[in-house]
């Protein structure tokens, strides 16, 4: 049973969501860690840091998603696939920036707490949009 969740290739959405959660966790670690480092130690404005860290988290997510999460690929051209993956990510980035800004500036959250709120929303957007546009059996 554990092998099915970890090793076997699958198109089962629940197993993919389980795996995507781990992949998302790793990508989030890259994103969240860089956001903190760039803002606190490099002195970069938190919205610029968020865009940079989000982009590197996106690349991490893509690599892990195509190697472990999604079995079926609808786009045979990897450049086009990454472009679509990236466009979905750019929409997610816009959502990320808007949520972080709103919760930091208007709700009064610390920017790192705002990032957690953003992560939940963007995580769901990214998984389901990518699953049904790029990695769904047709």
Residue pairs with C-beta under 8 A, 6 or more apart in sequence:
4 10
4 15
5 15
5 18
5 19
9 71
10 16
10 71
11 71
11 72
11 136
11 137
13 131
16 69
16 70
16 71
16 131
16 135
17 127
19 68
19 69
20 65
20 69
20 127
23 61
23 64
23 65
23 68
23 69
24 61
24 123
24 126
24 127
26 60
26 64
27 57
27 58
27 60
27 61
27 64
28 57
28 119
28 123
30 53
30 56
30 57
30 60
31 53
31 54
31 56
31 57
31 119
32 53
32 112
32 115
32 119
33 53
34 49
34 52
34 53
34 56
34 57
35 46
35 49
35 50
35 53
35 111
35 112
35 115
36 112
38 44
38 48
38 49
38 52
38 53
39 45
39 46
39 49
39 111
42 49
44 52
46 100
46 104
46 111
47 97
47 100
47 101
50 96
50 97
50 100
50 111
50 115
51 93
51 97
54 89
54 92
54 93
54 96
55 89
55 93
58 85
58 86
58 89
58 92
58 93
61 89
61 126
62 82
62 85
62 86
65 85
65 130
65 135
66 73
66 81
69 135
70 130
70 131
70 134
70 135
71 135
72 135
72 136
72 137
73 81
73 134
73 135
74 133
74 134
74 135
74 136
74 138
75 81
75 84
75 134
81 134
84 133
84 134
85 130
85 134
88 125
88 126
88 129
88 130
88 133
88 134
89 126
91 125
91 129
92 122
92 125
92 126
95 118
95 121
95 122
95 125
96 115
96 118
96 122
99 114
99 117
99 118
99 121
99 122
100 111
100 114
100 115
100 118
101 114
102 114
103 109
103 113
103 114
103 117
103 118
104 110
104 111
104 114
107 114
109 117
